[in-house]
Amino acid sequence: MAQRLIVIGGDAAGMAAASQARRRRGRDDLEIVAFERGHFTSYSACGIPYWISGVVEERDALIARAPQTFRDEYDIDVRLRTEVTGIDLDRHEVVARDLDRGGEVRERFDTLVYAAGAVPVRPAWADGDVTGVFGMQTLDDGAALRDWLDAEPKPCRAVVVGGGYIGVEMAESLVKRGLSVTLVEQAEQPMSTVDPDMARLATDAMREVGIDIRTGVEVTGLDERDGRVSAVVTADGTLPADVVVLGLGVRPNAALAEAAGLPLGPTGGIRVDRRMRVAGVPDVWAAGDCVETLHLVSGLPVHVPLGTHANKQGRVAGINIGGGYATFPGVIGTAVTKVCDLEVGRTGLRERDAAASGFEFVSVIAESTNRAGYYPGARPMTIKLIAERPTGRLLGAQIVGRAEAAKRIDALAVALWNGMTVDEMTALDLGYAPPYAPVWDPVLIAARKAVDALAR
Ligand SMILES: Cc1cc2nc3c(=O)[nH]c(=O)nc-3n(C[C@H](O)[C@H](O)[C@H](O)COP(=O)(O)OP(=O)(O)OC[C@H]3O[C@@H](n4cnc5c(N)ncnc54)[C@H](O)[C@@H]3O)c2cc1C
């Protein structure tokens, strides 16, 4: 008799696991059922801001594989609008509710993949019945916001609460749609994924495109008119709003796992081993935004909810379930984002992380250009490097610039991943031609500056 794999969550991690398992085990050997409470499978949540702004015209362009593709080509029984509401580990069963027709079923599993993603942080003040307030995590969330923006009366004023990368990308997309946008951030700078000196450059660029940024401001409530949001109330006054987008970060969607007795780590994510098996629990695997992972530089458990990790982790889980061998070693915190034409890249530790981990370090900032200075289109770029003292090992890097400057973070990520010192980096054989770099690549200039700083 075929074994039975049940997958909870039909996006990046869940469907990567399901399809990898299917590649290795045929239908007669493994029956696969995937429960997804939303309307879509395998979509790019990362593309939502660009669909909201109109840069991506069609919603379906964000869908890599539709449910029918999984059914027809992968023999995976995808059940949409079906929410798993309970996991019984002793009986090897899940309880699932049909969200449209009502009714519950119990389904047996031999193997379970928990890939329920993350949930946007939603403060108590956003929890009432006021309409026009949106968290942003799934394509259904994006579709709900699009509907609100398209419906009459057309919203003109948006407030984005929280300046993480999702808040910043959403602010840009709302500006592009012609709304007047205010971004409220409780900290002194938005974009706390980079150090404040680098975040300041991004903040300046956001102001230049017309985003009204209020920092050091706490939101305390909402005002409404006829049940629709009409303003955001802050300690500093009231900001009129026809639509509010929450960009306060996300937390692992692990409540169901916790209720079932699966182990959570200090970040609130599910604890897994390097093959993505839930720590100490036979037959149960987890992947994506719901798990915590290891930071390879600090050595600490971290929750880094990114699509790049979700896809890799799901793939690893699926290969192992399929009888192969694969591992996910951890992360170094590489990420890129943009706000209008300004790009931000980061990898490794920020100064505050390096200090909290007990490293002695130097940090340097190097100003350069993305192309030879004389070549048309040369734009300034700023690289910050953080290196351990006295070893010179690279601990972290950040880039702010334009015209694909941010993707230079990949060279720095490879150096960091491989434990290179800044001295070794000064000799890296990087590509050079005037349309792509100055003769001294910005990465090499920054590495040389770090070597000088270490020598002082
Ligand atoms: C606006 C935005 C922009 C982003 N940009 C980037 C980017 O540029 N780069 C990057 O690397 N990452 C980005 N991300 C993050 C990336 O989208 C996520 O890390 C990735 O989607 C995580 O995949 P996942 O499968 O773990 O979780 P999800 O994509 O959240 O999928 C989990 C699925 O599980 C379903 N589910 C949850 N609970 C249940 C249940 N009980 N029963 C049934 N189904 C359930 C949900 O409906 C959801 O579809 C972005 C995210 C957002 C929201």
The ligand as a MOL file (V3000), in Angstrom:
LIG
                    3D

  0  0  0     0  0            999 V3000
M  V30 BEGIN CTAB
M  V30 COUNTS 53 58 0 0 0
M  V30 BEGIN ATOM
M  V30 1 C 5.3360 41.5030 0.0560 0
M  V30 2 C 6.4150 40.4680 0.2070 0
M  V30 3 C 7.6200 40.6180 -0.4700 0
M  V30 4 C 8.6170 39.6570 -0.3250 0
M  V30 5 N 9.7990 39.8150 -1.0060 0
M  V30 6 C 10.7800 38.8850 -0.8800 0
M  V30 7 C 11.9970 38.9960 -1.6230 0
M  V30 8 O 12.1830 39.9410 -2.3970 0
M  V30 9 N 12.9360 38.0200 -1.4650 0
M  V30 10 C 12.7560 36.9410 -0.6320 0
M  V30 11 O 13.6370 36.0710 -0.5370 0
M  V30 12 N 11.6080 36.8040 0.0750 0
M  V30 13 C 10.6240 37.7460 -0.0360 0
M  V30 14 N 9.4400 37.6010 0.6580 0
M  V30 15 C 9.2870 36.4620 1.5810 0
M  V30 16 C 8.8070 35.2270 0.8620 0
M  V30 17 O 7.6660 35.5070 0.1220 0
M  V30 18 C 8.5180 34.1650 1.9050 0
M  V30 19 O 9.7030 33.9280 2.6290 0
M  V30 20 C 8.0370 32.8680 1.2870 0
M  V30 21 O 6.8190 33.0510 0.6280 0
M  V30 22 C 7.8840 31.8170 2.3760 0
M  V30 23 O 7.3750 30.6520 1.8120 0
M  V30 24 P 6.6190 29.6090 2.7380 0
M  V30 25 O 6.1540 28.5270 1.8340 0
M  V30 26 O 7.4410 29.2630 3.9010 0
M  V30 27 O 5.3900 30.4250 3.3450 0
M  V30 28 P 4.1720 31.1550 2.6020 0
M  V30 29 O 4.5770 31.6900 1.3030 0
M  V30 30 O 3.6110 32.1070 3.6150 0
M  V30 31 O 3.1530 29.9740 2.3680 0
M  V30 32 C 2.5070 29.3370 3.4220 0
M  V30 33 C 1.1590 28.9110 2.9210 0
M  V30 34 O 0.5370 28.1480 3.9290 0
M  V30 35 C -0.8390 28.4180 3.9260 0
M  V30 36 N -1.3170 28.0350 5.2530 0
M  V30 37 C -0.9800 28.5900 6.4370 0
M  V30 38 N -1.5830 27.9300 7.4430 0
M  V30 39 C -2.3320 26.9510 6.8870 0
M  V30 40 C -3.1850 25.9510 7.4120 0
M  V30 41 N -3.3860 25.8210 8.7330 0
M  V30 42 N -3.7970 25.1100 6.5600 0
M  V30 43 C -3.6060 25.2330 5.2000 0
M  V30 44 N -2.7990 26.1830 4.6570 0
M  V30 45 C -2.1700 27.0200 5.4880 0
M  V30 46 C -0.9150 29.8960 3.6280 0
M  V30 47 O -2.1630 30.2620 3.0800 0
M  V30 48 C 0.2300 30.0910 2.6410 0
M  V30 49 O -0.1940 30.0320 1.3040 0
M  V30 50 C 8.4140 38.5420 0.5120 0
M  V30 51 C 7.1860 38.3940 1.1910 0
M  V30 52 C 6.2060 39.3360 1.0400 0
M  V30 53 C 4.8980 39.1540 1.7640 0
M  V30 END ATOM
M  V30 BEGIN BOND
M  V30 1 1 1 2
M  V30 2 1 2 3
M  V30 3 2 2 52
M  V30 4 2 3 4
M  V30 5 1 4 5
M  V30 6 1 4 50
M  V30 7 2 5 6
M  V30 8 1 6 7
M  V30 9 1 6 13
M  V30 10 2 7 8
M  V30 11 1 7 9
M  V30 12 1 9 10
M  V30 13 2 10 11
M  V30 14 1 10 12
M  V30 15 2 12 13
M  V30 16 1 13 14
M  V30 17 1 14 15
M  V30 18 1 14 50
M  V30 19 1 15 16
M  V30 20 1 16 17
M  V30 21 1 16 18
M  V30 22 1 18 19
M  V30 23 1 18 20
M  V30 24 1 20 21
M  V30 25 1 20 22
M  V30 26 1 22 23
M  V30 27 1 23 24
M  V30 28 2 24 25
M  V30 29 1 24 26
M  V30 30 1 24 27
M  V30 31 1 27 28
M  V30 32 2 28 29
M  V30 33 1 28 30
M  V30 34 1 28 31
M  V30 35 1 31 32
M  V30 36 1 32 33
M  V30 37 1 33 34
M  V30 38 1 33 48
M  V30 39 1 34 35
M  V30 40 1 35 36
M  V30 41 1 35 46
M  V30 42 1 36 37
M  V30 43 1 36 45
M  V30 44 2 37 38
M  V30 45 1 38 39
M  V30 46 1 39 40
M  V30 47 2 39 45
M  V30 48 1 40 41
M  V30 49 2 40 42
M  V30 50 1 42 43
M  V30 51 2 43 44
M  V30 52 1 44 45
M  V30 53 1 46 47
M  V30 54 1 46 48
M  V30 55 1 48 49
M  V30 56 2 50 51
M  V30 57 1 51 52
M  V30 58 1 52 53
M  V30 END BOND
M  V30 END CTAB
M  END
